[in-house]
Amino acid sequence: MSPIPARATESLAELLRTLVDIPSVTGDETAIADFVAGRLARAGRGEVVRSGRSVVWRGPQRGRPMVVMAGHLDTVPPNGNAKALIEGDQLFGVGSTDMKAGDAVMLKLAETLDLDAARFDLTLVFYDGEEGPAAGNSLGRLLGEMPWIRQARLAVLLEPTDLQLEVGCNGVMNLEVRVTGKAAHSARPWLGVNAIERAADWLASITRFPVTPVMLHGVEFRETLQVTTLHAGRARNVVPDELVANLNHRFTPDRTAAEAEARLRAMLPAGFEAEVRDAAEPGKVCLDDPEVASFVRRFRLAVAGKQGWTDVSRFTAAGIPAFNFGPGIVELCHQAGEYCSIRNLDIAHQWLSEFLLRAEDA
């Protein structure tokens, strides 16, 4: 059996408190990556690879199927919750639920799992840039730098799911729509063309886009379309010659980004300009994969579709069956009162350990 370091006796709550207290807003993940890399190196139980502000740990290779577990290190900016606080079973603090709780479970697995007795070779990916634009998310870069990761039999993304199993994920697109007019003095509006007036009927229609449920493999996803930013006007006495609206579209896993874009453009009146500012493909629903189905059965898990975008998309695009499962509570993500249940931490660690060590009928 691989030696277990003395620090493995530290509770998951203590470890999560330490992680929360290390600032790691998107773009500033160096300190937490240093901590994770140092801790894994001191454990001496596998290979630690550093790539920028990301850390990859590769356990002993025994020719077994490989499972990859992944968690992002960055958080949104704190909102009066920069430091961890424990009250009863709840550990509060920025990133406590999204998703340093998952990172803590991953670190503990690297330190406590009987790696020689496991039925899988284990790889852990701690990556940066997830909370920012898709182009800055480092997981895609890591999959390119380390092509051996793409040989994984299964990927588990420890995003917050409150111990449910969430399959797939919606795609996301931000389409910037530009409506032009002609500036004029507001006292003589007939000499201009008001861009707001030109866009008004369309805005009234697009803001009533219904939340639309879509069933895939027996699981519900919801398609949404929201106007999230709106800018117009240069001065209070000038007829606005331009209006710019951002459409944030969450589209279900049965569509591609190209199909989603075509659908949005078909909703635009003639003469309106549009440009895709950011987009990410949805994640494949993998409930038909034997290991995913086994995980659901053995722990009698509720199954839901992932409404928000996650890196299950990148894993499934690389041909790796994947699902979301973590101790964090999805409804609390990015909130000032964000917390994670300490009980959830322990259960997630226990279940993932059992899954890695023993087959369902063992």
Contacts in CASP RR format, 6 or more apart in sequence:
PFRMAT RR
TARGET T0000
AUTHOR 0000-0000-0000
METHOD contacts of the structure
MODEL  1
MSPIPARATESLAELLRTLVDIPSVTGDETAIADFVAGRLARAGRGEVVR
SGRSVVWRGPQRGRPMVVMAGHLDTVPPNGNAKALIEGDQLFGVGSTDMK
AGDAVMLKLAETLDLDAARFDLTLVFYDGEEGPAAGNSLGRLLGEMPWIR
QARLAVLLEPTDLQLEVGCNGVMNLEVRVTGKAAHSARPWLGVNAIERAA
DWLASITRFPVTPVMLHGVEFRETLQVTTLHAGRARNVVPDELVANLNHR
FTPDRTAAEAEARLRAMLPAGFEAEVRDAAEPGKVCLDDPEVASFVRRFR
LAVAGKQGWTDVSRFTAAGIPAFNFGPGIVELCHQAGEYCSIRNLDIAHQ
WLSEFLLRAEDA
1 114 0 8 1.000
1 115 0 8 1.000
1 116 0 8 1.000
1 117 0 8 1.000
2 45 0 8 1.000
2 60 0 8 1.000
2 114 0 8 1.000
2 115 0 8 1.000
2 116 0 8 1.000
3 44 0 8 1.000
3 45 0 8 1.000
4 111 0 8 1.000
4 112 0 8 1.000
5 42 0 8 1.000
5 43 0 8 1.000
5 44 0 8 1.000
5 45 0 8 1.000
5 111 0 8 1.000
7 39 0 8 1.000
7 42 0 8 1.000
7 43 0 8 1.000
7 111 0 8 1.000
8 43 0 8 1.000
8 108 0 8 1.000
8 111 0 8 1.000
8 112 0 8 1.000
12 104 0 8 1.000
12 105 0 8 1.000
12 108 0 8 1.000
12 342 0 8 1.000
12 345 0 8 1.000
12 346 0 8 1.000
12 349 0 8 1.000
13 86 0 8 1.000
13 91 0 8 1.000
13 342 0 8 1.000
13 345 0 8 1.000
15 104 0 8 1.000
15 107 0 8 1.000
15 108 0 8 1.000
16 84 0 8 1.000
16 91 0 8 1.000
16 96 0 8 1.000
16 100 0 8 1.000
16 101 0 8 1.000
16 104 0 8 1.000
16 340 0 8 1.000
16 345 0 8 1.000
17 84 0 8 1.000
17 86 0 8 1.000
17 91 0 8 1.000
18 35 0 8 1.000
19 32 0 8 1.000
19 35 0 8 1.000
19 100 0 8 1.000
19 103 0 8 1.000
19 104 0 8 1.000
20 83 0 8 1.000
20 84 0 8 1.000
20 91 0 8 1.000
20 93 0 8 1.000
20 94 0 8 1.000
20 95 0 8 1.000
20 96 0 8 1.000
20 100 0 8 1.000
21 83 0 8 1.000
21 84 0 8 1.000
22 31 0 8 1.000
22 32 0 8 1.000
22 35 0 8 1.000
23 31 0 8 1.000
23 32 0 8 1.000
23 78 0 8 1.000
23 82 0 8 1.000
24 31 0 8 1.000
24 32 0 8 1.000
24 73 0 8 1.000
24 74 0 8 1.000
24 75 0 8 1.000
25 74 0 8 1.000
25 75 0 8 1.000
25 76 0 8 1.000
25 77 0 8 1.000
25 78 0 8 1.000
26 74 0 8 1.000
26 75 0 8 1.000
26 76 0 8 1.000
26 128 0 8 1.000
26 129 0 8 1.000
26 130 0 8 1.000
26 131 0 8 1.000
26 132 0 8 1.000
27 53 0 8 1.000
27 74 0 8 1.000
27 128 0 8 1.000
27 129 0 8 1.000
28 74 0 8 1.000
29 53 0 8 1.000
29 54 0 8 1.000
29 73 0 8 1.000
29 74 0 8 1.000
29 128 0 8 1.000
29 129 0 8 1.000
30 53 0 8 1.000
32 73 0 8 1.000
33 50 0 8 1.000
33 52 0 8 1.000
33 53 0 8 1.000
33 54 0 8 1.000
33 55 0 8 1.000
33 73 0 8 1.000
33 126 0 8 1.000
33 128 0 8 1.000
36 55 0 8 1.000
36 73 0 8 1.000
36 103 0 8 1.000
36 107 0 8 1.000
36 126 0 8 1.000
37 48 0 8 1.000
37 50 0 8 1.000
37 55 0 8 1.000
38 48 0 8 1.000
39 107 0 8 1.000
40 46 0 8 1.000
40 48 0 8 1.000
40 55 0 8 1.000
40 57 0 8 1.000
40 107 0 8 1.000
40 110 0 8 1.000
41 48 0 8 1.000
43 110 0 8 1.000
43 111 0 8 1.000
45 59 0 8 1.000
45 60 0 8 1.000
45 110 0 8 1.000
45 111 0 8 1.000
45 115 0 8 1.000
46 57 0 8 1.000
46 58 0 8 1.000
46 59 0 8 1.000
46 60 0 8 1.000
46 110 0 8 1.000
46 115 0 8 1.000
47 57 0 8 1.000
47 58 0 8 1.000
47 59 0 8 1.000
48 55 0 8 1.000
48 56 0 8 1.000
48 57 0 8 1.000
49 55 0 8 1.000
49 56 0 8 1.000
49 57 0 8 1.000
49 58 0 8 1.000
49 146 0 8 1.000
50 56 0 8 1.000
51 138 0 8 1.000
51 141 0 8 1.000
51 142 0 8 1.000
51 145 0 8 1.000
51 146 0 8 1.000
52 128 0 8 1.000
52 138 0 8 1.000
53 73 0 8 1.000
53 128 0 8 1.000
53 129 0 8 1.000
53 138 0 8 1.000
54 73 0 8 1.000
54 125 0 8 1.000
54 126 0 8 1.000
54 127 0 8 1.000
54 128 0 8 1.000
54 138 0 8 1.000
54 142 0 8 1.000
55 73 0 8 1.000
55 125 0 8 1.000
55 126 0 8 1.000
56 123 0 8 1.000
56 124 0 8 1.000
56 125 0 8 1.000
56 126 0 8 1.000
56 142 0 8 1.000
56 146 0 8 1.000
56 149 0 8 1.000
57 110 0 8 1.000
57 123 0 8 1.000
57 124 0 8 1.000
57 126 0 8 1.000
58 123 0 8 1.000
59 110 0 8 1.000
59 115 0 8 1.000
59 121 0 8 1.000
59 122 0 8 1.000
59 123 0 8 1.000
60 115 0 8 1.000
60 116 0 8 1.000
60 121 0 8 1.000
61 121 0 8 1.000
62 116 0 8 1.000
62 121 0 8 1.000
63 121 0 8 1.000
64 118 0 8 1.000
64 119 0 8 1.000
64 120 0 8 1.000
64 121 0 8 1.000
65 119 0 8 1.000
65 120 0 8 1.000
65 121 0 8 1.000
65 153 0 8 1.000
65 154 0 8 1.000
66 120 0 8 1.000
66 121 0 8 1.000
66 122 0 8 1.000
66 123 0 8 1.000
66 151 0 8 1.000
66 152 0 8 1.000
66 153 0 8 1.000
67 120 0 8 1.000
67 121 0 8 1.000
67 122 0 8 1.000
67 123 0 8 1.000
67 152 0 8 1.000
67 153 0 8 1.000
67 154 0 8 1.000
67 155 0 8 1.000
67 156 0 8 1.000
67 356 0 8 1.000
68 123 0 8 1.000
68 124 0 8 1.000
68 125 0 8 1.000
68 149 0 8 1.000
68 152 0 8 1.000
68 154 0 8 1.000
68 155 0 8 1.000
68 156 0 8 1.000
68 315 0 8 1.000
68 320 0 8 1.000
69 106 0 8 1.000
69 109 0 8 1.000
69 122 0 8 1.000
69 123 0 8 1.000
69 124 0 8 1.000
69 125 0 8 1.000
69 155 0 8 1.000
69 156 0 8 1.000
69 157 0 8 1.000
69 158 0 8 1.000
69 352 0 8 1.000
70 124 0 8 1.000
70 125 0 8 1.000
70 126 0 8 1.000
70 127 0 8 1.000
70 139 0 8 1.000
70 155 0 8 1.000
70 156 0 8 1.000
70 157 0 8 1.000
70 158 0 8 1.000
70 311 0 8 1.000
70 315 0 8 1.000
71 99 0 8 1.000
71 102 0 8 1.000
71 103 0 8 1.000
71 106 0 8 1.000
71 125 0 8 1.000
71 126 0 8 1.000
71 127 0 8 1.000
71 130 0 8 1.000
71 157 0 8 1.000
71 158 0 8 1.000
71 159 0 8 1.000
72 99 0 8 1.000
72 126 0 8 1.000
72 127 0 8 1.000
72 128 0 8 1.000
72 129 0 8 1.000
72 130 0 8 1.000
72 131 0 8 1.000
72 139 0 8 1.000
72 311 0 8 1.000
73 100 0 8 1.000
73 103 0 8 1.000
73 126 0 8 1.000
73 127 0 8 1.000
73 128 0 8 1.000
74 128 0 8 1.000
74 129 0 8 1.000
74 130 0 8 1.000
74 131 0 8 1.000
74 132 0 8 1.000
75 94 0 8 1.000
75 95 0 8 1.000
75 98 0 8 1.000
75 100 0 8 1.000
75 131 0 8 1.000
76 94 0 8 1.000
76 95 0 8 1.000
76 98 0 8 1.000
76 131 0 8 1.000
76 334 0 8 1.000
77 94 0 8 1.000
78 93 0 8 1.000
78 94 0 8 1.000
79 94 0 8 1.000
79 335 0 8 1.000
79 336 0 8 1.000
80 94 0 8 1.000
80 336 0 8 1.000
81 92 0 8 1.000
81 93 0 8 1.000
81 94 0 8 1.000
81 336 0 8 1.000
81 337 0 8 1.000
81 338 0 8 1.000
82 93 0 8 1.000
82 94 0 8 1.000
83 93 0 8 1.000
84 91 0 8 1.000
84 92 0 8 1.000
84 93 0 8 1.000
84 96 0 8 1.000
85 91 0 8 1.000
85 92 0 8 1.000
85 93 0 8 1.000
86 92 0 8 1.000
86 342 0 8 1.000
88 342 0 8 1.000
89 341 0 8 1.000
89 342 0 8 1.000
89 343 0 8 1.000
90 339 0 8 1.000
90 340 0 8 1.000
90 341 0 8 1.000
90 342 0 8 1.000
91 339 0 8 1.000
91 340 0 8 1.000
91 341 0 8 1.000
91 342 0 8 1.000
92 337 0 8 1.000
92 338 0 8 1.000
92 339 0 8 1.000
93 337 0 8 1.000
93 338 0 8 1.000
93 339 0 8 1.000
94 338 0 8 1.000
95 101 0 8 1.000
95 338 0 8 1.000
96 328 0 8 1.000
96 338 0 8 1.000
96 339 0 8 1.000
96 340 0 8 1.000
97 160 0 8 1.000
97 328 0 8 1.000
97 329 0 8 1.000
97 330 0 8 1.000
97 332 0 8 1.000
97 333 0 8 1.000
97 338 0 8 1.000
97 339 0 8 1.000
97 340 0 8 1.000
98 159 0 8 1.000
98 160 0 8 1.000
98 328 0 8 1.000
98 330 0 8 1.000
98 332 0 8 1.000
98 333 0 8 1.000
98 334 0 8 1.000
98 338 0 8 1.000
99 158 0 8 1.000
99 159 0 8 1.000
99 160 0 8 1.000
99 326 0 8 1.000
99 328 0 8 1.000
101 158 0 8 1.000
101 160 0 8 1.000
101 326 0 8 1.000
101 327 0 8 1.000
101 328 0 8 1.000
101 340 0 8 1.000
101 344 0 8 1.000
101 345 0 8 1.000
101 348 0 8 1.000
102 158 0 8 1.000
102 326 0 8 1.000
102 327 0 8 1.000
102 328 0 8 1.000
102 348 0 8 1.000
103 126 0 8 1.000
103 158 0 8 1.000
104 345 0 8 1.000
105 158 0 8 1.000
105 326 0 8 1.000
105 327 0 8 1.000
105 345 0 8 1.000
105 348 0 8 1.000
105 349 0 8 1.000
105 352 0 8 1.000
106 124 0 8 1.000
106 126 0 8 1.000
106 158 0 8 1.000
107 124 0 8 1.000
108 349 0 8 1.000
109 122 0 8 1.000
109 124 0 8 1.000
109 349 0 8 1.000
109 352 0 8 1.000
109 353 0 8 1.000
109 356 0 8 1.000
110 122 0 8 1.000
110 124 0 8 1.000
112 349 0 8 1.000
112 353 0 8 1.000
113 122 0 8 1.000
113 353 0 8 1.000
113 356 0 8 1.000
113 357 0 8 1.000
114 357 0 8 1.000
115 122 0 8 1.000
117 357 0 8 1.000
118 356 0 8 1.000
118 357 0 8 1.000
119 356 0 8 1.000
119 357 0 8 1.000
119 358 0 8 1.000
119 359 0 8 1.000
120 153 0 8 1.000
120 154 0 8 1.000
120 356 0 8 1.000
122 356 0 8 1.000
123 149 0 8 1.000
123 152 0 8 1.000
125 139 0 8 1.000
125 142 0 8 1.000
125 149 0 8 1.000
127 137 0 8 1.000
127 138 0 8 1.000
127 139 0 8 1.000
127 142 0 8 1.000
128 138 0 8 1.000
129 136 0 8 1.000
129 137 0 8 1.000
129 138 0 8 1.000
130 137 0 8 1.000
130 139 0 8 1.000
130 311 0 8 1.000
133 278 0 8 1.000
134 278 0 8 1.000
134 279 0 8 1.000
134 280 0 8 1.000
135 278 0 8 1.000
137 311 0 8 1.000
137 314 0 8 1.000
139 311 0 8 1.000
139 314 0 8 1.000
140 314 0 8 1.000
142 149 0 8 1.000
143 149 0 8 1.000
143 150 0 8 1.000
143 314 0 8 1.000
143 318 0 8 1.000
144 150 0 8 1.000
150 318 0 8 1.000
150 319 0 8 1.000
150 320 0 8 1.000
152 315 0 8 1.000
152 320 0 8 1.000
153 291 0 8 1.000
153 320 0 8 1.000
153 321 0 8 1.000
154 289 0 8 1.000
154 291 0 8 1.000
154 292 0 8 1.000
154 320 0 8 1.000
154 321 0 8 1.000
154 322 0 8 1.000
155 312 0 8 1.000
155 315 0 8 1.000
155 320 0 8 1.000
155 321 0 8 1.000
155 322 0 8 1.000
155 323 0 8 1.000
156 322 0 8 1.000
156 323 0 8 1.000
156 325 0 8 1.000
156 352 0 8 1.000
157 310 0 8 1.000
157 311 0 8 1.000
157 312 0 8 1.000
157 315 0 8 1.000
157 322 0 8 1.000
157 323 0 8 1.000
157 324 0 8 1.000
157 325 0 8 1.000
158 324 0 8 1.000
158 325 0 8 1.000
158 326 0 8 1.000
158 327 0 8 1.000
158 348 0 8 1.000
159 166 0 8 1.000
159 306 0 8 1.000
159 310 0 8 1.000
159 324 0 8 1.000
159 326 0 8 1.000
159 330 0 8 1.000
160 326 0 8 1.000
160 327 0 8 1.000
160 328 0 8 1.000
160 329 0 8 1.000
160 330 0 8 1.000
160 332 0 8 1.000
160 333 0 8 1.000
160 340 0 8 1.000
161 304 0 8 1.000
161 306 0 8 1.000
161 324 0 8 1.000
161 325 0 8 1.000
161 326 0 8 1.000
161 328 0 8 1.000
161 330 0 8 1.000
162 326 0 8 1.000
162 327 0 8 1.000
162 328 0 8 1.000
162 329 0 8 1.000
162 330 0 8 1.000
162 344 0 8 1.000
163 301 0 8 1.000
163 325 0 8 1.000
163 326 0 8 1.000
163 327 0 8 1.000
163 344 0 8 1.000
163 347 0 8 1.000
163 348 0 8 1.000
163 351 0 8 1.000
164 301 0 8 1.000
164 302 0 8 1.000
164 303 0 8 1.000
164 304 0 8 1.000
164 325 0 8 1.000
165 292 0 8 1.000
165 295 0 8 1.000
165 296 0 8 1.000
165 301 0 8 1.000
165 302 0 8 1.000
165 303 0 8 1.000
165 304 0 8 1.000
165 323 0 8 1.000
165 324 0 8 1.000
165 325 0 8 1.000
166 303 0 8 1.000
166 304 0 8 1.000
166 305 0 8 1.000
166 306 0 8 1.000
166 323 0 8 1.000
166 324 0 8 1.000
166 325 0 8 1.000
167 217 0 8 1.000
167 219 0 8 1.000
167 285 0 8 1.000
167 286 0 8 1.000
167 287 0 8 1.000
167 292 0 8 1.000
167 303 0 8 1.000
167 304 0 8 1.000
167 305 0 8 1.000
167 306 0 8 1.000
167 312 0 8 1.000
167 323 0 8 1.000
167 324 0 8 1.000
168 253 0 8 1.000
168 282 0 8 1.000
168 283 0 8 1.000
168 284 0 8 1.000
168 285 0 8 1.000
168 286 0 8 1.000
168 305 0 8 1.000
168 306 0 8 1.000
168 310 0 8 1.000
168 312 0 8 1.000
168 313 0 8 1.000
168 316 0 8 1.000
168 322 0 8 1.000
168 323 0 8 1.000
168 324 0 8 1.000
169 253 0 8 1.000
169 282 0 8 1.000
169 283 0 8 1.000
169 305 0 8 1.000
169 306 0 8 1.000
169 307 0 8 1.000
169 308 0 8 1.000
169 309 0 8 1.000
169 310 0 8 1.000
169 312 0 8 1.000
169 313 0 8 1.000
169 324 0 8 1.000
170 221 0 8 1.000
170 222 0 8 1.000
170 223 0 8 1.000
170 250 0 8 1.000
170 251 0 8 1.000
170 252 0 8 1.000
170 253 0 8 1.000
170 282 0 8 1.000
170 306 0 8 1.000
170 307 0 8 1.000
170 308 0 8 1.000
170 309 0 8 1.000
171 250 0 8 1.000
171 251 0 8 1.000
171 252 0 8 1.000
171 253 0 8 1.000
171 255 0 8 1.000
171 257 0 8 1.000
171 260 0 8 1.000
171 279 0 8 1.000
171 280 0 8 1.000
171 281 0 8 1.000
171 282 0 8 1.000
171 283 0 8 1.000
171 308 0 8 1.000
171 309 0 8 1.000
171 313 0 8 1.000
172 248 0 8 1.000
172 249 0 8 1.000
172 250 0 8 1.000
172 251 0 8 1.000
172 278 0 8 1.000
172 279 0 8 1.000
172 280 0 8 1.000
172 308 0 8 1.000
172 309 0 8 1.000
173 247 0 8 1.000
173 248 0 8 1.000
173 249 0 8 1.000
173 251 0 8 1.000
173 257 0 8 1.000
173 260 0 8 1.000
173 261 0 8 1.000
173 264 0 8 1.000
173 276 0 8 1.000
173 278 0 8 1.000
173 279 0 8 1.000
173 280 0 8 1.000
174 228 0 8 1.000
174 246 0 8 1.000
174 247 0 8 1.000
174 248 0 8 1.000
174 249 0 8 1.000
174 276 0 8 1.000
174 277 0 8 1.000
174 278 0 8 1.000
174 279 0 8 1.000
175 246 0 8 1.000
175 247 0 8 1.000
175 249 0 8 1.000
175 261 0 8 1.000
175 264 0 8 1.000
175 265 0 8 1.000
175 274 0 8 1.000
175 275 0 8 1.000
175 276 0 8 1.000
175 277 0 8 1.000
176 244 0 8 1.000
176 245 0 8 1.000
176 246 0 8 1.000
176 247 0 8 1.000
176 274 0 8 1.000
176 275 0 8 1.000
176 276 0 8 1.000
176 277 0 8 1.000
177 244 0 8 1.000
177 245 0 8 1.000
177 246 0 8 1.000
177 247 0 8 1.000
177 268 0 8 1.000
177 272 0 8 1.000
177 273 0 8 1.000
177 274 0 8 1.000
178 242 0 8 1.000
178 243 0 8 1.000
178 244 0 8 1.000
178 272 0 8 1.000
178 273 0 8 1.000
178 274 0 8 1.000
178 275 0 8 1.000
179 195 0 8 1.000
179 198 0 8 1.000
179 199 0 8 1.000
179 202 0 8 1.000
179 242 0 8 1.000
179 243 0 8 1.000
179 244 0 8 1.000
179 245 0 8 1.000
179 272 0 8 1.000
179 273 0 8 1.000
180 195 0 8 1.000
180 241 0 8 1.000
180 242 0 8 1.000
180 273 0 8 1.000
181 192 0 8 1.000
181 193 0 8 1.000
181 194 0 8 1.000
181 195 0 8 1.000
181 198 0 8 1.000
181 240 0 8 1.000
181 241 0 8 1.000
181 242 0 8 1.000
182 191 0 8 1.000
182 192 0 8 1.000
182 193 0 8 1.000
182 239 0 8 1.000
182 241 0 8 1.000
183 192 0 8 1.000
183 234 0 8 1.000
183 238 0 8 1.000
183 239 0 8 1.000
183 240 0 8 1.000
183 241 0 8 1.000
184 190 0 8 1.000
184 191 0 8 1.000
184 192 0 8 1.000
184 238 0 8 1.000
184 239 0 8 1.000
185 191 0 8 1.000
185 237 0 8 1.000
185 238 0 8 1.000
185 239 0 8 1.000
186 236 0 8 1.000
186 237 0 8 1.000
186 238 0 8 1.000
186 239 0 8 1.000
187 237 0 8 1.000
189 239 0 8 1.000
192 239 0 8 1.000
192 241 0 8 1.000
193 239 0 8 1.000
193 241 0 8 1.000
194 239 0 8 1.000
194 240 0 8 1.000
195 232 0 8 1.000
195 233 0 8 1.000
195 240 0 8 1.000
195 241 0 8 1.000
195 242 0 8 1.000
195 243 0 8 1.000
196 232 0 8 1.000
196 233 0 8 1.000
196 240 0 8 1.000
196 243 0 8 1.000
198 243 0 8 1.000
199 243 0 8 1.000
199 245 0 8 1.000
199 272 0 8 1.000
202 268 0 8 1.000
202 269 0 8 1.000
202 272 0 8 1.000
203 227 0 8 1.000
203 230 0 8 1.000
203 245 0 8 1.000
206 225 0 8 1.000
206 227 0 8 1.000
206 247 0 8 1.000
206 267 0 8 1.000
207 227 0 8 1.000
209 224 0 8 1.000
209 225 0 8 1.000
209 226 0 8 1.000
211 222 0 8 1.000
211 223 0 8 1.000
211 224 0 8 1.000
212 222 0 8 1.000
212 223 0 8 1.000
212 224 0 8 1.000
213 220 0 8 1.000
213 221 0 8 1.000
213 222 0 8 1.000
213 223 0 8 1.000
214 220 0 8 1.000
214 221 0 8 1.000
214 222 0 8 1.000
214 223 0 8 1.000
214 252 0 8 1.000
214 254 0 8 1.000
215 221 0 8 1.000
216 252 0 8 1.000
216 253 0 8 1.000
216 254 0 8 1.000
216 285 0 8 1.000
217 285 0 8 1.000
217 287 0 8 1.000
217 288 0 8 1.000
219 285 0 8 1.000
219 287 0 8 1.000
219 303 0 8 1.000
219 304 0 8 1.000
219 305 0 8 1.000
220 304 0 8 1.000
220 305 0 8 1.000
221 252 0 8 1.000
221 253 0 8 1.000
221 305 0 8 1.000
221 307 0 8 1.000
222 250 0 8 1.000
222 252 0 8 1.000
222 307 0 8 1.000
223 250 0 8 1.000
223 251 0 8 1.000
223 252 0 8 1.000
224 248 0 8 1.000
224 249 0 8 1.000
224 250 0 8 1.000
225 247 0 8 1.000
225 248 0 8 1.000
225 249 0 8 1.000
225 250 0 8 1.000
225 264 0 8 1.000
226 247 0 8 1.000
226 248 0 8 1.000
227 245 0 8 1.000
227 246 0 8 1.000
227 247 0 8 1.000
227 248 0 8 1.000
228 246 0 8 1.000
228 247 0 8 1.000
228 248 0 8 1.000
229 244 0 8 1.000
229 245 0 8 1.000
229 246 0 8 1.000
230 243 0 8 1.000
230 244 0 8 1.000
230 245 0 8 1.000
230 246 0 8 1.000
231 243 0 8 1.000
231 244 0 8 1.000
231 245 0 8 1.000
232 240 0 8 1.000
232 242 0 8 1.000
232 243 0 8 1.000
232 244 0 8 1.000
233 240 0 8 1.000
233 241 0 8 1.000
233 242 0 8 1.000
233 243 0 8 1.000
234 240 0 8 1.000
234 241 0 8 1.000
246 277 0 8 1.000
247 264 0 8 1.000
249 260 0 8 1.000
249 264 0 8 1.000
250 307 0 8 1.000
250 308 0 8 1.000
250 309 0 8 1.000
251 257 0 8 1.000
251 259 0 8 1.000
251 260 0 8 1.000
251 282 0 8 1.000
252 282 0 8 1.000
253 282 0 8 1.000
253 283 0 8 1.000
253 284 0 8 1.000
253 285 0 8 1.000
255 263 0 8 1.000
255 282 0 8 1.000
256 281 0 8 1.000
257 279 0 8 1.000
257 280 0 8 1.000
257 281 0 8 1.000
260 279 0 8 1.000
261 276 0 8 1.000
261 279 0 8 1.000
264 274 0 8 1.000
265 274 0 8 1.000
268 274 0 8 1.000
280 309 0 8 1.000
280 313 0 8 1.000
281 313 0 8 1.000
281 317 0 8 1.000
282 309 0 8 1.000
282 313 0 8 1.000
283 306 0 8 1.000
283 310 0 8 1.000
283 312 0 8 1.000
283 313 0 8 1.000
283 316 0 8 1.000
283 317 0 8 1.000
283 322 0 8 1.000
284 312 0 8 1.000
284 316 0 8 1.000
284 317 0 8 1.000
284 322 0 8 1.000
285 305 0 8 1.000
286 292 0 8 1.000
286 316 0 8 1.000
286 321 0 8 1.000
286 322 0 8 1.000
286 323 0 8 1.000
287 293 0 8 1.000
287 296 0 8 1.000
287 303 0 8 1.000
289 321 0 8 1.000
291 321 0 8 1.000
292 321 0 8 1.000
292 323 0 8 1.000
294 359 0 8 1.000
294 360 0 8 1.000
295 301 0 8 1.000
295 323 0 8 1.000
295 325 0 8 1.000
295 355 0 8 1.000
296 303 0 8 1.000
297 360 0 8 1.000
298 354 0 8 1.000
298 355 0 8 1.000
298 360 0 8 1.000
299 351 0 8 1.000
301 325 0 8 1.000
306 312 0 8 1.000
306 324 0 8 1.000
310 324 0 8 1.000
312 322 0 8 1.000
312 323 0 8 1.000
312 324 0 8 1.000
315 321 0 8 1.000
315 322 0 8 1.000
316 322 0 8 1.000
325 348 0 8 1.000
325 352 0 8 1.000
326 344 0 8 1.000
326 348 0 8 1.000
327 340 0 8 1.000
327 341 0 8 1.000
327 344 0 8 1.000
327 345 0 8 1.000
327 347 0 8 1.000
327 348 0 8 1.000
328 340 0 8 1.000
328 341 0 8 1.000
328 344 0 8 1.000
329 339 0 8 1.000
329 340 0 8 1.000
329 341 0 8 1.000
329 344 0 8 1.000
332 338 0 8 1.000
332 339 0 8 1.000
END
